[in-house]
Amino acid sequence: MSYIEVISNNISTVKESYETVESMETQLNKFLDIVLDYQASLKSLYDTIDELTESIIKAQNKISIQEFYKIEKGLVSLHKKLVELYVKERNDEKCYLVAKSYIKNLHCSINNLKESIDDFRIFRIELDEDREYEHFVNIINDL
Amino acid sequence: MCKFYSTSDFRKSLNLLIKKPKEGYSSVKNDICDALCKHNHNDILQFYDWMRDEKNFRIVKLRLPNSGQNLSKANGFRLIYLIHKEKKSIILLDIYPKRGNHKKNSIDKAEINRLLANYVNEGESLQLHNINSELLEMVEA
């Protein structure tokens, strides 16, 4: 499986986890105010995931270190938002426990995504170094 | 007879080592000359502790003792050079010690690329050396 495939799979897993978190809405009806806040946060998280997906799709055509920085920045932002959610849900124990298990899964899938991006980045750096080496070899062979 | 040239990277590393004799690297020029001066091009082409063999040249890492500190090859210096197969010229790219203040454990791909870039960029302005006389800098005849 290629790095891009691994990253794409991990993105799907992250999206699925978000969908599961979103389904909490029905379970949390009596905490409507919290859920509304929660949905707003989820919407924002979705937007970030969409940005990440876009970056990955772009990356398939032309991969640059800048793209990885963008993805990493997105992941950092996701983590920050997740921490905010934890704090918010902590006010109600029942809601908090449900949220905690889903968000834990979400954390896990985001970490997998981050790891696969890191693996890919190392692969890219090594590939770039090999290409750079080949470039100099060609020049020196012709000297 | 081989011709020995150096890049500015090599001279910078060399100067760093010989700048302060108390650091224990002052024999480095002698140690380089001793390892290379008694051998012809074909001999030197066969020397290596690590190398990349390319069509017209080789990049070699050679272990040298540090005679000033009585250190073995394992604990002495690492000389990185490029040897052309046909042109009979050797380009000294880098030198670093395995012990002491300026010790370096190894050299990575990115560093090799940087040394090669330096060689390619310096082209005609490489420094010629006398390998029989403590790497004395010479003017091309």
Interface residues (C-beta under 8 A of the other chain):
Chain A: E126 E129 D130 E132 Y133 F136 V137 I139 I140 N141 L143
Chain B: E54 K55 N56 F57 L82 H84 K87 K109 A110 I112 N113 L116 A117 Y119 V120
